[in-house]
């Protein structure tokens, strides 16, 4: 009886399986080798805008007050941005590059001076130093965070050194606990290049308020965006007053007259109106990026060969303008980074390489021959600078190993983060075949 019952159950089960529709096998082949991509390549568009921006611009147009000297929008934005960052004062500029340029001038960085900074940055950071006919002295990187390594500043200070420019790349904070004691020891100013780090925080304090001042960019790709635009914040109100004068042809805003030599670097009422509109979504977007980045961190820590860049314990808020990662070619069987990036893009995930070595910039390599710099620094110092500037092994390692993607991807739904991690795993599994493709 038992044998008969067992046989009947077996026949019934196999019959049911035969009648069931055939299960489709999951395609695990990398898309680069003909498999199905894990994602359709669609991500939230940037910038985000609606009638809020349209109405704000129309209001300025109808007012006829398009210049900050006649209108109120720039003043409103500066007040709002100071409040957002917790700073005592803010002045806005036409773009982030000119916020740095303004601040350097007010700090007194001039021809013949030297400024310490990282080479792993957008070239505007060192271009503004060069425009002062000052020398950008490059500090080697921390290969885990990709940021300036405060310990590497030792031995780089001389009688010409005037300031340090820590650059908060991608919205992740430089180790300011290492920067500030060094700056105090050598009596150096600290200008925080926070052009990618709106409301990032070091130990609960918004970046730009630990040093002398902080500079921000509102260029088209940025998390707070008006196409072009910039700002300087500081808790030193006199410093901001001087920045305001410099950006406005030397005019003082606390009385008549021209107090200093300056330039015309003013933000327009149109840009300020767009920024005020963009700020209505900024907090929510920041929370979304942070939540998705934390979730993706947890996924990538369980994958092989790709891991998030280190965020220092003191960085209590990362702005996530860029999500930065290490790529370990050895753990992908020697698959070159370029092919890894191509394979990830085939999966619909736009990973890319970011900053290349500064040795690619001809104007830096040729600087020791520049007539003005030779007059200011002399051939011996420029040759020494050249040897030091292009012998930064940890920085070169970062240039070869990093991969990243932009902030709009972190505005996608949570499931997209799962697909990013799956794409990495998929490429890892197929690395040997991809290398031959």
GIURQUI-V75270 format. One record per residue. RES is the residue in one letter. SS is DSSP state (a for helix, b for strand, c for the rest). PHI is phi in degrees with one decimal (none if undefined). OMEGA is omega in whole degrees, -180 to 180 (none if undefined). Layout:
# GIURQUI-V75270
res-><RES	RES>
ss-><SS	SS>
phi-><PHI	PHI>
omega-><OMEGA	OMEGA>
This chain:
# GIURQUI-V75270
res-><X	X	X	X	X	X	X	X	X	X	X	X	X	X	X	X	X	X	X	X	X	X	X	X	X	X	X	X	X	X	X	X	X	X	X	X	X	X	X	X	X	X	X	X	X	X	X	X	X	X	X	X	X	X	X	X	X	X	X	X	X	X	X	X	X	X	X	X	X	X	X	X	X	X	X	X	X	X	X	X	X	X	X	X	X	X	X	X	X	X	X	X	X	X	X	X	X	X	X	X	X	X	X	X	X	X	X	X	X	X	X	X	X	X	X	X	X	X	X	X	X	X	X	X	X	X	X	X	X	X	X	X	X	X	X	X	X	X	X	X	X	X	X	X	X	X	X	X	X	X	X	X	X	X	X	X	X	X	X	X	X	X	X	X	X	X	X	X	X	X	X	X	X	X	X	X	X	X	X	X	X	X	X	X	X	X	X	X	X	X	X	X	X	X	X	X	X	X	X	X	X	X	X	X	X	X	X	X	X	X	X	X	X	X	X	X	X	X	X	X	X	X	X	X	X	X	X	X	X	X	X	X	X	X	X	X	X	X	X	X	X	X	X	X	X	X	X	X	X	X	X	X	X	X	X	X	X	X	X	X	X	X	X	X	X	X	X	X	X	X	X	X	X	X	X	X	X	X	X	X	X	X	X	X	X	X	X	X	X	X	X	X	X	X	X	X	X	X	X	X	X	X	X	X	X	X	X	X	X	X	X	X	X	X	X	X	X	X	X	X	X	X	X	X	X	X	X	X	X	X	X	X	X	X	X	X	X	X	X	X	X	X	X	X	X	X	X	X	X	X	X	X	X	X	X	X	X	X	X	X	X	X	X	X	X	X	X	X	X	X	X	X	X	X	X	X	X	X	X	X	X	X	X	X	X	X	X	X	X	X	X	X	X	X	X	X	X	X	X	X	X	X	X	X	X	X	X	X	X	X	X	X	X	X	X	X	X	X	X	X	X	X	X	X	X	X	X	X	X	X	X	X	X	X	X	X	X>
ss-><c	a	a	a	a	a	a	a	a	a	a	a	a	a	a	a	a	a	a	c	c	c	c	c	c	c	c	c	c	c	a	a	a	c	c	c	c	c	c	c	c	c	c	c	c	c	c	c	c	c	a	a	a	a	a	a	a	a	a	a	a	a	a	c	c	c	c	c	c	c	c	c	a	a	a	a	a	a	a	a	a	a	a	a	a	c	c	c	b	b	b	b	b	c	c	a	a	a	a	a	a	a	a	a	a	a	a	c	c	c	c	c	c	b	b	b	b	b	c	c	c	c	c	a	a	a	a	a	a	a	a	c	c	c	b	b	b	b	b	c	b	c	c	c	c	c	c	b	c	a	a	a	a	c	c	c	c	c	c	c	b	b	b	b	b	c	b	c	a	a	a	c	c	c	c	a	a	a	a	a	a	a	a	a	a	a	c	c	b	b	b	b	b	c	c	c	c	c	c	c	b	b	c	c	b	b	c	c	c	c	c	c	b	b	b	b	b	c	c	c	c	c	c	c	c	c	c	c	c	b	b	b	b	b	c	c	a	a	a	a	a	a	a	a	a	a	a	b	c	c	b	c	c	c	c	c	c	b	c	c	c	c	c	b	c	c	c	c	a	a	a	a	a	a	a	a	a	a	a	a	a	a	a	a	a	a	a	a	a	a	a	a	a	a	a	a	a	a	a	a	c	c	c	c	c	b	b	b	c	c	c	c	c	c	b	b	b	c	c	c	c	b	b	b	b	b	b	c	a	a	a	a	c	c	c	c	a	a	a	a	a	a	a	a	a	a	c	c	c	c	c	b	c	c	c	c	c	a	a	a	c	a	a	a	a	c	a	a	a	c	a	a	a	a	a	a	a	a	a	a	a	a	a	a	a	a	a	a	a	c	c	c	a	a	a	a	a	a	a	a	a	b	b	b	b	b	a	a	a	a	a	c	c	a	a	a	a	a	a	a	a	a	a	a	a	a	a	a	a	c	a	a	a	a	a	a	c>
phi-><none	-62.8	-63.9	-66.0	-63.8	-61.6	-66.0	-62.1	-64.2	-63.6	-65.2	-66.4	-65.2	-68.2	-65.5	-65.2	-63.1	-65.3	-78.0	-69.9	-64.1	-68.7	-74.1	-85.2	-70.3	-71.9	-82.1	-97.5	-68.9	-57.2	-59.6	-64.4	-108.3	104.9	-76.5	-84.0	-60.6	-75.6	-140.5	-81.2	81.6	-94.7	-134.9	-53.7	-73.5	-133.1	-81.6	-90.6	-155.6	-156.8	-61.6	-58.6	-69.0	-60.7	-66.4	-64.2	-68.0	-61.2	-61.2	-67.4	-57.0	-67.3	-70.2	74.9	-98.6	-94.5	-103.5	-59.9	-71.3	-107.5	-97.5	-122.3	-66.0	-64.4	-59.6	-62.5	-65.8	-59.6	-65.3	-67.0	-73.5	-61.6	-64.7	-62.0	-90.3	81.7	-77.9	-74.3	-155.7	-147.0	-131.6	-98.2	-133.8	-66.8	-163.4	-66.2	-57.2	-79.1	-69.0	-63.9	-60.7	-62.3	-63.5	-61.6	-62.1	-69.4	-73.7	87.5	-72.7	-141.4	-56.5	94.6	-85.2	-130.2	-130.9	-86.1	-161.0	-81.0	-81.2	-85.9	-160.7	-65.4	-61.5	-57.7	-60.9	-93.9	-61.6	-67.8	-69.2	-61.6	-65.7	-85.1	57.3	-105.2	-105.9	-77.8	-100.0	-83.6	-105.3	-63.4	-91.8	-83.3	-67.5	-83.8	-97.9	75.1	-98.4	-55.0	-96.9	-55.6	-64.1	-79.8	-78.2	-56.6	87.1	-100.5	-89.0	-138.3	-65.8	-89.7	-66.2	-114.2	-158.7	-117.9	-120.1	-72.8	-108.6	-85.4	-63.4	70.5	97.8	-91.8	-84.3	-62.3	-69.0	-72.0	-67.4	-90.5	-72.8	-65.5	-60.7	-64.3	-63.6	-65.4	-59.2	-105.6	55.5	-108.3	-73.0	-126.2	-107.4	-81.3	-83.0	-108.5	-62.1	-117.0	-139.0	-61.0	60.0	-62.3	-131.0	-109.4	50.9	81.0	-115.6	-61.2	-59.2	99.7	-113.2	-84.6	-85.9	-63.7	-162.2	-133.0	-117.1	-130.9	-120.0	-121.8	-63.7	-56.9	-83.6	-77.1	-62.9	-117.9	-134.6	-133.2	83.2	-141.1	154.5	-157.1	-154.9	-122.9	-122.2	-165.2	-90.6	-99.9	-66.9	-65.5	-61.1	-66.5	-59.7	-70.6	-62.6	-61.6	-63.5	-60.9	-77.4	-126.2	59.1	86.9	-70.8	-76.1	-96.6	-118.0	136.8	-73.3	103.5	-111.1	-87.1	-140.4	-73.5	-148.3	-142.9	-110.7	-128.2	-76.8	-73.3	-89.9	-62.2	-64.3	-61.8	-63.2	-63.6	-64.4	-62.7	-62.1	-67.3	-63.1	-66.9	-67.6	-108.8	-60.7	-62.0	-64.5	-63.4	-62.7	-63.3	-64.5	-59.7	-63.4	-65.8	-67.8	-64.8	-63.4	-67.2	-65.3	-52.5	-65.0	-71.9	-70.9	-67.7	-100.7	-99.4	-109.6	94.8	-129.4	-142.8	-63.6	-62.8	-63.5	-110.1	-64.7	-56.7	-75.1	-81.9	-82.7	-152.6	-98.8	-76.9	51.8	-70.6	-132.6	-94.2	-105.8	-138.0	-90.0	-115.0	-102.4	-57.7	-62.2	-78.8	-107.9	63.3	85.4	-60.9	-59.6	-57.4	-59.3	-74.0	-60.4	-63.4	-62.9	-67.7	-66.1	-66.2	-63.6	-80.1	89.5	-114.5	-81.5	-69.2	-152.9	-85.2	-98.5	-75.2	-89.6	-60.2	-65.9	-66.3	-75.0	-88.1	-60.4	-65.8	-76.4	-63.9	-89.5	-56.8	-60.0	-100.4	-67.3	-61.0	-66.5	-69.5	-63.9	-64.7	-79.7	-112.3	83.7	-63.3	-60.7	-65.1	-69.8	-67.3	-62.8	-59.0	-62.9	-62.2	-70.2	-66.9	-109.9	-127.2	-126.8	-62.1	-70.2	-61.7	-62.3	-63.6	-59.1	-58.5	-85.4	-106.8	-85.2	-137.6	-161.5	-142.6	-83.3	-63.9	-65.3	-66.0	-75.0	-91.4	-74.4	-67.5	-55.9	-60.4	-65.2	-63.7	-61.9	-70.2	-61.8	-64.4	-65.7	-62.2	-61.1	-62.9	-64.4	-66.7	-62.1	-63.4	-99.0	-56.1	-62.7	-70.3	-62.2	-60.4	-85.7	-71.1>
omega-><-180	-179	-179	180	180	-179	-180	179	179	-179	180	-179	-179	177	179	178	-180	-178	-177	177	-179	179	-178	-180	178	-180	-178	180	174	-180	179	180	176	178	180	178	180	-177	-177	177	-179	179	177	180	177	7	171	179	177	-179	180	178	-179	-180	-180	179	179	179	179	179	-177	-179	-175	180	-173	-177	-174	179	-179	-174	-176	-172	-180	177	180	-180	-180	177	-179	-178	174	179	-179	-177	-178	-178	179	-176	-178	168	-179	-179	-175	175	-178	178	-178	170	176	-179	179	-177	178	178	-179	176	178	175	-173	-177	179	178	176	-180	178	177	177	171	-179	-176	172	-171	177	-177	179	176	-178	176	179	180	175	-171	171	-173	174	-179	-170	-179	-178	-174	164	-174	179	-178	-174	-173	177	178	-178	-180	-178	179	-180	178	-177	-177	173	-176	180	-173	-174	-172	172	176	174	-177	-178	-173	175	-176	177	-172	168	178	-176	175	175	-176	-170	177	178	180	179	-180	-176	179	-179	170	179	176	-179	172	-178	-176	177	-167	179	179	165	-175	171	-179	174	-178	-177	178	-175	-178	177	177	179	-178	176	-178	-175	178	175	179	-168	-178	-167	-177	171	-157	170	-178	169	178	179	179	173	174	176	170	175	-174	177	177	180	176	180	175	179	179	-178	-176	-175	177	176	-179	175	175	180	179	-178	173	-180	-172	-178	171	-176	-179	176	-177	-172	169	178	176	178	180	-179	179	178	-180	178	177	180	-179	179	180	-168	-177	-179	179	179	178	180	178	-178	-179	180	179	179	179	179	174	-177	179	-176	178	178	179	-179	170	177	178	180	173	-179	169	-177	179	-180	178	-176	170	175	-178	178	167	176	172	-170	-176	169	171	-180	-177	-178	-179	173	177	180	180	-179	-178	-179	179	175	180	178	180	179	178	176	177	-180	-179	-171	170	176	171	-179	-173	175	180	178	176	177	-177	-177	-176	175	180	-177	-175	179	178	-176	-174	-178	-178	175	178	-175	-171	-178	-175	-177	-180	-178	177	177	178	-178	179	-179	-174	-176	174	-177	-171	-179	175	179	176	178	-180	-177	-170	-173	168	180	170	-173	-171	-177	179	179	174	180	178	-175	-178	179	178	176	-178	176	-180	179	178	178	-180	-179	178	178	180	-176	-173	-177	180	180	-179	-179	-173	none>
